[in-house]
Amino acid sequence: MVNHPRYSLLDVFYDEQHRGRKLQERVAEVLIPLRIRTHTPLAWDERYAPFLHRAGFLPLALLVKDGLPKMDNAALTALVDRWRPETHTFHQPCGEITVTLEDVAMLFGLPIDGQAVTGKIDAAEWRDRVEILLGVRPADPPEDAKDRKTTEVQSGWFSQHFNIPPPVGAEDVVVERYARAWLWHLMCDGCRRSGGNANLGGCAYLLQLWMWEHIPVGRLEWYAHGALPSYEGSSTATVGYLWHNILNVHGNPGRRYLDYSNALDCLTHRHVTWRPYTRGEVESMELAPICRRDEEYWRSVCPLICFYIVEHHLPCRVMRQFEYLQPYPAEHYDTNKELHGTDRRKQRGAKDWELKHQGHVNAWNARAGTCTYGGAIHRDGPFLLYLDWLKENARLKLKIALDSQYIEDLPSDPKDIFYEYDDLTRRGTQPQRGPLEDYIGQQLGRFANESRQALSVPIGDPDEASLLQSFMQISSRVSENGLQAELHGCTGCW
């Protein structure tokens, strides 16, 4: 790791092309919201339930079978701008925060305990494996064309062959293939929304629910979720079901992105919901047993493995999320540049990923002995000292440079929500945004400069009286009306 000259937690290798650096240093290029990979699930059939239940995916399937909520790409982009691969956490003024195994279990009801999901892959035989598992073979490339696909099955292919459930009376083996295709399609990232230009992959649905649960910025209102789902008399509801019915986000994405970015710059530790799953609303739910079944592994410091992908789970950096005092500096774990550079499209030929990642597989198997239990219970005083340390060693504020002309140039939308957002800010019920802090700094700097000018005039100078009088008038106006009044006038331009 080559430490950043200013921020010791950052690596120059990652920071060179990091969006956070480009925003903070005001790089000339204009950054826009990322597009999100997501798609509508295939048509659901109740006959799939026993097969998905056996595989441990039924709570997730019943959560999403009617469709996903609309992802807020502007809010997710503003959040992802703060993701740091060096620590696998989001660096924010509120402290480090990240998605943990607890979030995965409580939001999706996915099992945690089990063997590492990895093994041997032969890219040359991927169509054969698809045919064995699903009963349909993807088309082979023309004889005179090079097969450039390694392991990719497009979402459209699933829709073509499996979007209509199997006929009534179909044998179990056929229904099982359809259930497997339904789940496979849900997990695949081959479909890219917005004209095939998506560039925010992974499980955006998990990240969106996690953001709504923990952070007030971009959080939407939800309404009655209805009866909780169940299977064979047992609840399959997860916390994610509370977001099953929500209002869709509206307005111009570029405007929202700028607004969310500045709001996150002013996010304090008091704005964050650190322990969302202990609130009364969740405690009163009849959750699926799987949600809390593997609680003993939630704080395991271990690699998370999916064939060629390995990502480190580092709850030791976010102990505040478990109600423990965050130690600092946290123990350093090398998140491995080679692992981050592993790309499915670059993997050709047969590879035994279980053998290649044997060290990581062994670490996963030993996860029960790597749980970080913290020490003292969280207290605000010591946590503020941790925030002071983090501020000195990480980039916490990105502060997009804005002005009224830039905002006015953005396309307007009658559904833009910024007047309401400004009202919430003024009442103190919404985290204030970066431009307001910038405005305060500008005003204080102006007053300091004018006071220096007034004091620099020698006593008895002909201009002394006029300069002092001018400065006192400005100070009196600010004192009477309050700086907040001027801030209110400023917010109208945002």
C-alpha positions in Angstrom: 0.0 0.0 0.0 1.3 3.4 -1.0 -0.2 5.9 1.4 -1.8 9.0 0.2 0.4 12.1 1.1 -2.5 13.7 3.0 -4.8 10.9 4.0 -3.0 7.9 5.5 -6.0 5.5 5.2 -6.1 6.0 1.4 -4.0 4.2 -1.2 -2.6 6.3 -4.1 -3.3 3.3 -6.4 -7.1 3.5 -5.7 -7.3 7.2 -5.3 -6.0 8.2 -8.7 -9.3 7.4 -10.5 -11.6 7.6 -7.5 -14.7 9.7 -8.0 -14.3 11.1 -4.5 -10.9 12.6 -5.4 -12.3 14.1 -8.6 -15.1 15.7 -6.7 -13.0 17.1 -3.9 -10.3 18.4 -6.2 -12.7 19.9 -8.6 -11.5 18.0 -11.6 -12.8 19.6 -14.8 -14.9 16.7 -16.0 -18.6 16.7 -14.9 -19.5 13.5 -13.0 -23.1 12.3 -13.5 -25.2 9.7 -11.6 -24.3 6.1 -12.4 -26.7 3.8 -14.1 -27.9 0.8 -12.2 -28.0 -2.9 -13.3 -31.4 -4.2 -12.4 -34.4 -5.9 -14.0 -37.9 -7.2 -13.4 -38.1 -10.7 -12.0 -39.6 -13.5 -14.2 -43.2 -14.4 -13.7 -43.7 -16.1 -10.4 -45.4 -19.5 -9.8 -46.1 -20.9 -6.4 -44.8 -24.3 -7.5 -41.3 -22.8 -7.3 -41.6 -22.3 -3.5 -40.5 -25.7 -2.2 -37.4 -25.7 -4.4 -36.3 -22.2 -3.4 -37.1 -23.0 0.2 -34.8 -26.0 0.1 -32.0 -23.8 -1.4 -32.6 -21.1 1.3 -33.7 -18.4 -1.0 -37.5 -18.4 -0.4 -37.6 -15.2 1.8 -35.8 -13.2 -0.8 -37.9 -14.7 -3.6 -41.2 -13.8 -1.9 -39.8 -10.3 -1.2 -39.1 -9.5 -4.9 -41.5 -11.7 -6.9 -43.8 -8.8 -7.5 -41.0 -6.5 -8.7 -38.3 -4.3 -7.2 -38.9 -0.7 -6.1 -37.4 1.9 -8.4 -33.7 2.4 -7.5 -32.6 6.0 -6.7 -29.5 6.0 -8.8 -28.7 9.6 -7.8 -28.7 8.7 -4.1 -26.8 5.4 -4.6 -24.2 7.3 -6.7 -23.7 9.9 -4.0 -23.2 7.0 -1.5 -20.9 5.0 -3.7 -18.7 8.1 -4.3 -17.7 7.6 -0.6 -16.9 3.9 -0.9 -13.2 3.1 -0.2 -11.8 -0.3 -1.4 -8.9 0.1 1.1 -11.2 -0.4 4.1 -14.4 -1.7 2.5 -16.4 1.0 4.2 -18.1 4.2 3.3 -16.0 7.2 4.5 -18.4 9.9 5.8 -18.4 12.7 8.4 -20.5 10.4 10.6 -17.7 7.8 10.6 -17.1 4.7 8.7 -20.2 2.6 7.9 -20.8 -0.4 5.7 -23.1 -3.3 4.7 -22.5 -6.2 7.1 -23.7 -9.8 7.2 -26.3 -8.6 9.7 -27.8 -6.4 7.0 -27.8 -9.2 4.5 -29.6 -11.5 6.9 -32.1 -9.0 8.3 -33.0 -7.4 4.9 -33.0 -10.5 2.7 -33.2 -13.5 5.0 -30.3 -15.2 3.2 -28.4 -17.9 5.1 -24.9 -17.1 6.2 -23.6 -20.4 7.6 -22.4 -22.9 5.0 -19.6 -23.8 2.6 -17.8 -21.2 0.4 -19.6 -20.8 -2.9 -16.7 -21.6 -5.3 -15.3 -24.4 -7.4 -14.0 -25.2 -10.9 -15.1 -23.2 -13.9 -14.5 -24.1 -17.5 -15.5 -21.3 -19.7 -15.5 -23.5 -22.8 -18.3 -25.7 -21.4 -20.6 -23.1 -19.9 -23.4 -23.7 -22.4 -23.3 -27.4 -21.5 -23.7 -26.6 -17.9 -26.6 -24.3 -18.6 -28.3 -27.0 -20.6 -27.8 -29.6 -17.8 -29.2 -27.2 -15.2 -32.1 -25.6 -17.1 -32.8 -28.0 -19.9 -32.3 -25.4 -22.6 -29.0 -24.7 -24.4 -28.0 -21.1 -25.3 -27.2 -20.7 -29.0 -23.7 -21.4 -30.1 -21.8 -18.7 -32.0 -21.6 -19.0 -35.8 -18.9 -21.3 -37.0 -16.8 -18.5 -38.5 -17.2 -16.3 -35.4 -15.0 -16.4 -32.2 -16.9 -17.2 -29.0 -16.3 -14.2 -26.9 -18.7 -15.1 -24.1 -17.3 -16.9 -21.1 -20.1 -17.5 -18.6 -22.7 -15.0 -19.5 -26.4 -15.7 -19.9 -28.4 -12.6 -20.9 -31.5 -11.6 -19.0 -33.4 -11.5 -22.3 -32.6 -15.2 -22.8 -34.2 -16.1 -19.5 -37.3 -14.0 -20.4 -37.6 -15.8 -23.8 -37.5 -19.3 -22.4 -38.8 -19.1 -18.8 -41.0 -16.0 -18.3 -44.1 -18.2 -18.8 -44.4 -20.8 -16.0 -44.4 -24.5 -16.8 -47.7 -26.0 -17.9 -50.1 -27.5 -15.3 -49.2 -31.0 -14.4 -45.5 -30.6 -15.4 -43.2 -33.1 -13.7 -41.2 -31.9 -10.7 -37.9 -32.0 -12.6 -39.3 -29.5 -15.1 -40.7 -27.2 -12.4 -37.4 -27.4 -10.6 -35.6 -26.2 -13.7 -38.0 -23.3 -14.0 -37.4 -22.4 -10.3 -33.7 -22.6 -10.9 -34.0 -20.3 -13.9 -36.2 -17.9 -11.9 -33.5 -17.6 -9.2 -30.6 -17.5 -11.7 -32.3 -14.6 -13.6 -32.8 -12.7 -10.4 -29.1 -13.0 -9.5 -27.7 -12.3 -13.0 -26.4 -8.9 -13.9 -26.5 -9.4 -17.6 -29.6 -7.1 -18.0 -28.7 -3.4 -17.9 -31.3 -0.8 -17.4 -31.3 2.5 -19.3 -30.2 1.4 -22.8 -27.4 -0.9 -21.8 -25.2 1.7 -20.3 -25.3 0.6 -16.7 -22.1 1.0 -14.7 -23.2 0.3 -11.1 -23.3 -3.4 -10.7 -23.6 -5.8 -7.8 -26.8 -6.1 -5.7 -28.1 -2.5 -6.0 -31.3 -3.6 -4.3 -29.5 -4.6 -1.1 -27.5 -1.3 -1.1 -30.7 0.7 -1.7 -32.5 -0.9 1.2 -29.5 -0.6 3.4 -29.2 3.1 2.6 -32.9 3.7 3.4 -32.5 1.9 6.7 -29.4 3.6 8.0 -29.2 7.1 6.3 -31.9 9.8 6.1 -30.5 11.3 2.8 -32.8 10.2 0.0 -35.0 8.1 2.3 -38.5 7.7 0.8 -41.8 7.3 2.6 -43.5 4.0 2.6 -47.0 3.0 3.3 -48.8 -0.1 4.7 -47.0 -3.3 3.6 -50.0 -5.6 4.0 -50.0 -9.2 5.2 -46.6 -10.7 5.8 -45.7 -13.7 3.6 -45.4 -17.2 5.0 -44.7 -20.7 3.8 -46.1 -23.8 5.4 -47.3 -21.8 8.4 -43.9 -20.2 9.1 -43.2 -16.5 8.4 -40.9 -15.7 5.5 -41.0 -11.9 6.1 -37.7 -10.0 6.3 -37.0 -6.3 7.3 -36.8 -5.6 3.6 -40.6 -6.2 3.4 -41.1 -2.9 5.2 -40.0 -1.2 2.0 -42.2 -3.3 -0.2 -44.6 -0.4 -0.8 -42.9 3.0 -1.2 -43.4 6.2 -3.1 -41.3 6.4 -6.2 -38.5 9.0 -6.4 -39.2 11.9 -8.7 -37.2 14.8 -10.2 -34.2 15.3 -12.4 -31.4 12.8 -11.4 -28.6 15.4 -11.9 -30.2 17.8 -9.5 -30.9 15.1 -6.9 -27.3 13.9 -7.2 -25.9 17.3 -6.4 -28.3 17.7 -3.5 -27.7 14.2 -2.0 -23.9 14.7 -2.4 -23.9 17.8 -0.3 -26.3 16.4 2.2 -23.9 13.4 2.8 -21.1 15.9 3.3 -23.0 17.2 6.4 -24.2 13.9 7.7 -23.3 13.6 11.4 -23.3 10.5 13.6 -26.5 11.7 15.2 -28.3 11.6 11.8 -27.5 7.9 11.2 -29.7 5.0 12.4 -26.9 2.8 13.6 -29.1 -0.1 14.9 -32.2 0.0 12.6 -33.2 -3.6 13.4 -33.7 -3.0 17.1 -36.5 -0.5 16.6 -40.0 -1.4 17.8 -41.4 -1.7 14.3 -39.0 -4.5 13.6 -39.2 -6.1 17.0 -43.0 -6.4 16.6 -42.7 -8.2 13.2 -42.9 -11.9 12.9 -39.6 -12.3 11.1 -38.5 -15.4 9.2 -36.4 -17.5 11.6 -33.5 -17.4 9.1 -33.1 -13.7 9.7 -31.4 -14.2 13.1 -30.4 -17.9 12.7 -26.7 -17.2 12.0 -26.3 -14.2 14.3 -23.1 -15.6 15.7 -21.3 -14.9 12.4 -22.4 -11.3 11.9 -19.2 -9.9 13.3 -16.8 -12.4 11.6 -13.7 -10.8 10.1 -13.6 -13.0 7.0 -13.5 -13.2 3.2 -16.8 -13.4 1.4 -16.5 -15.7 -1.7 -18.4 -16.3 -4.9 -16.3 -18.3 -7.2 -13.6 -15.9 -8.5 -14.9 -12.9 -6.4 -13.4 -12.4 -2.9 -14.4 -9.4 -0.8 -13.3 -8.9 2.8 -16.0 -8.5 5.5 -14.5 -6.1 8.1 -17.0 -5.4 10.9 -14.0 -4.4 13.1 -14.1 -1.0 11.3 -17.8 -0.3 12.1 -18.3 -1.4 15.7 -20.7 1.5 16.2 -23.1 -0.6 14.0 -23.0 -3.2 16.7 -23.3 -0.8 19.7 -19.7 -1.2 20.6 -17.0 1.5 21.0 -15.1 1.9 17.7 -11.3 1.5 18.4 -8.8 3.5 16.4 -6.7 3.1 14.5 -8.5 -0.1 13.5 -6.3 -3.1 12.7 -5.2 -2.9 9.1 -6.3 -5.7 6.7 -4.9 -5.8 3.2 -8.0 -5.9 0.9 -5.7 -7.0 -2.0 -5.4 -5.1 -5.3 -5.2 -8.4 -7.2 -8.6 -9.5 -5.9 -10.2 -6.2 -6.8 -8.8 -6.5 -10.3 -10.3 -10.0 -10.9 -12.8 -9.6 -13.8 -15.0 -12.4 -15.1 -14.5 -11.3 -18.7 -10.8 -11.7 -18.3 -11.0 -15.3 -17.1 -10.6 -17.7 -20.0 -9.9 -21.3 -19.8 -10.6 -23.7 -17.0 -9.9 -22.5 -13.5 -10.3 -24.2 -10.1 -11.2 -21.2 -8.0 -11.5 -23.2 -4.9 -7.8 -24.2 -5.3 -6.7 -20.7 -6.3 -8.5 -19.1 -3.4 -7.6 -21.9 -0.9 -6.3 -19.5 1.6 -9.5 -17.4 1.6 -11.6 -20.6 1.7 -9.7 -21.7 4.8 -10.3 -18.3 6.3 -14.0 -18.6 5.6 -14.1 -22.0 7.2 -12.5 -20.5 10.3 -14.9 -17.6 10.5 -16.4 -18.7 13.9 -13.1 -17.9 15.5 -12.6 -14.5 14.0 -15.6 -12.7 15.4 -14.8 -9.3 16.7 -16.7 -8.7 20.0 -15.5 -5.2 20.7 -15.0 -4.1 24.2 -16.7 -1.2 25.8 -20.2 -0.2 24.8 -20.4 2.8 22.5 -20.2 6.3 24.1 -20.4 9.6 22.2 -17.4 11.1 23.9 -14.8 8.5 22.8 -16.6 8.2 19.4 -16.0 11.9 18.8 -12.3 11.4 19.3 -12.4 8.6 16.7 -14.1 11.0 14.3 -11.4 13.6 14.9 -8.8 10.9 14.0 -10.8 9.8 11.0 -11.1 13.4 9.7 -7.3 13.7 9.8 -6.7 10.4 7.9 -9.5 10.0 5.4 -11.4 12.1 2.8 -14.8 12.7 4.4 -16.2 15.6 2.6 -16.4 15.9 -1.2 -18.2 19.3 -1.5 -19.2 19.6 -5.1 -18.6 23.2 -6.1 -22.0 24.7 -7.0 -23.3 28.0 -8.0 -26.8 29.3 -8.8 -26.1 29.5 -12.6 -25.0 25.8 -12.7 -28.2 24.7 -11.0 -30.3 26.9 -13.2 -28.8 25.3 -16.3 -29.9 21.9 -15.2 -33.2 20.7 -16.7 -36.0 21.4 -14.3 -38.8 19.0 -13.5 -42.1 19.8 -11.9 -41.6 16.9 -9.5 -38.3 18.2 -8.1 -38.5 18.1 -4.3 -36.0 20.7 -3.4 -38.3 23.3 -2.0 -39.6 20.8 0.4 -36.1 19.7 1.2 -35.1 23.3 1.9 -38.0 23.7 4.3 -36.9 20.6 6.2 -33.4 21.9 6.4 -34.5 25.2 7.9 -36.6 23.4 10.5 -33.6 21.3 11.5 -35.2 18.0 10.6 -33.0 17.3 7.6 -29.2 17.2 7.6 -27.9 20.5 6.2 -26.1 20.5 2.9 -22.6 21.3 1.9 -23.5 24.7 0.1 -24.8 26.0 3.4 -21.6 25.3 5.2 -19.7 26.8 2.3 -21.8 30.0 2.5 -21.1 30.3 6.2 -17.4 30.0 5.6 -17.6 32.6 2.8 -19.4 35.1 5.1 -17.1 34.5 8.0 -14.1 35.0 5.7 -15.6 38.2 4.3 -16.2 39.6 7.9 -12.7 38.7 8.9 -11.2 40.4 5.8 -13.3 43.6 6.4 -12.3 43.7 10.0 -8.6 43.5 9.1 -9.1 46.3 6.6 -10.8 48.5 9.2 -8.1 47.8 11.8 -5.3 48.4 9.3 -6.1 52.1 9.0 -3.9 54.2 11.3 -5.7 56.1 14.1 -6.5 59.6 12.9 -6.5 58.7 9.3 -9.2 60.5 7.3 -10.7 57.2 6.2 -10.8 55.7 9.7 -14.3 56.8 10.6 -15.9 55.7 7.3 -14.3 52.3 7.3 -15.1 51.6 10.9 -18.7 52.8 10.4 -19.1 50.6 7.4 -17.8 47.5 9.2 -20.0 48.2 12.3 -23.1 48.5 10.1 -22.4 45.1 8.5 -21.8 43.5 11.9 -24.9 45.1 13.3 -27.0 43.9 10.4 -25.8 40.3 10.8 -26.3 40.5 14.6 -29.9 41.7 14.3 -31.1 39.5 11.5 -28.9 36.5 12.3 -26.7 34.6 9.9 -29.5 32.1 9.6 -31.7 34.6 7.9 -29.1 35.1 5.2 -28.8 31.4 4.8 -32.5 31.1 4.2 -32.2 33.7 1.4 -29.2 31.7 0.0 -31.1 28.3 -0.1 -33.5 29.6 -2.7 -30.9 29.4 -5.4 -30.2 25.8 -4.7 
